Amino acid sequence: MKTNDVIFQTATKVIVFIIILYSLHLFFSGHYTPGGGFIGGLMTAGALVLLLLAFDIKTVVNTLQLDYIKLTATGLLIAVLTGIGSFFFKVPFLTHTFSYVELPFLGETALATAVLFDLGVYLVVIGVTMTIIQTIGETE
């Protein structure tokens, strides 16, 4: 017998959107205030777990079609390459730099190489967390 979770599923769609927006805010504001790739990744993984609770695993896997192991590997590659990139400029491993760029609609914006490292951490946290949770969920 399948339960009718229409209200829960409808609310989840809205709440997941809000959680992911907030996780992106934490991700991008993490260089000047508390936040960054780790907590942003955990928030995104939490939103995906909420989807798993509201819908079944098969529905979420078919809808998102993400391979979390490849996502983890991509994030790890980005983080390591960000660190190795500093060797080309003869500075210590993971030394970051920044510059100011004029972007349309945003004006003068600081672009930092730390954002690339945080992107790697963000992807690794999502990938590892979701791999563990889906593995636990599939065994039951």
C-alpha positions, -999 to 999 in steps of 0.1 A, spaced: 0 0 0 15 33 -11 9 64 11 -4 96 -4 23 122 3 11 150 -20 15 178 6 49 165 17 62 162 -19 48 196 -29 64 213 1 96 195 -5 99 209 -40 98 244 -26 119 238 4 147 220 -16 148 251 -39 152 274 -9 179 251 7 200 249 -25 198 287 -30 209 292 6 237 267 2 249 286 -29 248 318 -8 269 301 19 293 288 -8 299 322 -23 300 342 9 324 318 26 355 338 17 345 368 37 321 354 63 315 319 78 306 293 51 323 279 21 325 247 1 321 223 31 290 237 47 275 246 13 280 210 2 264 197 34 234 219 28 230 207 -8 233 171 4 207 178 30 183 191 3 190 159 -17 182 138 13 149 156 18 141 147 -18 150 110 -10 126 112 20 97 127 0 101 106 -31 116 71 -34 152 64 -44 143 53 -79 125 85 -86 153 107 -74 180 87 -92 160 88 -125 153 125 -122 188 137 -112 209 111 -130 240 120 -111 269 96 -105 280 107 -70 313 88 -73 322 107 -105 311 139 -88 335 132 -59 363 124 -83 357 156 -102 357 177 -71 389 161 -58 405 167 -92 395 204 -91 408 208 -55 441 191 -63 446 210 -96 440 243 -78 468 234 -53 491 223 -81 484 254 -101 504 274 -75 536 256 -84 535 273 -119 540 306 -101 567 293 -78 547 298 -46 538 272 -19 511 246 -24 475 259 -22 486 296 -22 457 315 -36 455 348 -54 427 372 -64 420 399 -89 393 424 -95 373 420 -128 346 442 -142 315 420 -148 283 430 -166 254 437 -141 277 430 -111 303 457 -116 338 453 -101 340 418 -86 368 400 -68 376 367 -83 397 344 -61 414 311 -68 401 299 -34 366 297 -51 380 269 -73 393 250 -43 360 255 -25 341 243 -56 362 211 -54 354 207 -17 317 214 -24 315 187 -50 335 162 -29 312 167 1 280 163 -19 294 132 -36 307 114 -5 276 123 16 251 112 -10 271 80 -18 270 70 18 233 79 23 222 61 -9 243 30 0 226 29 34 192 35 18 196 8 -9 204 -19 16 171 -16 34 
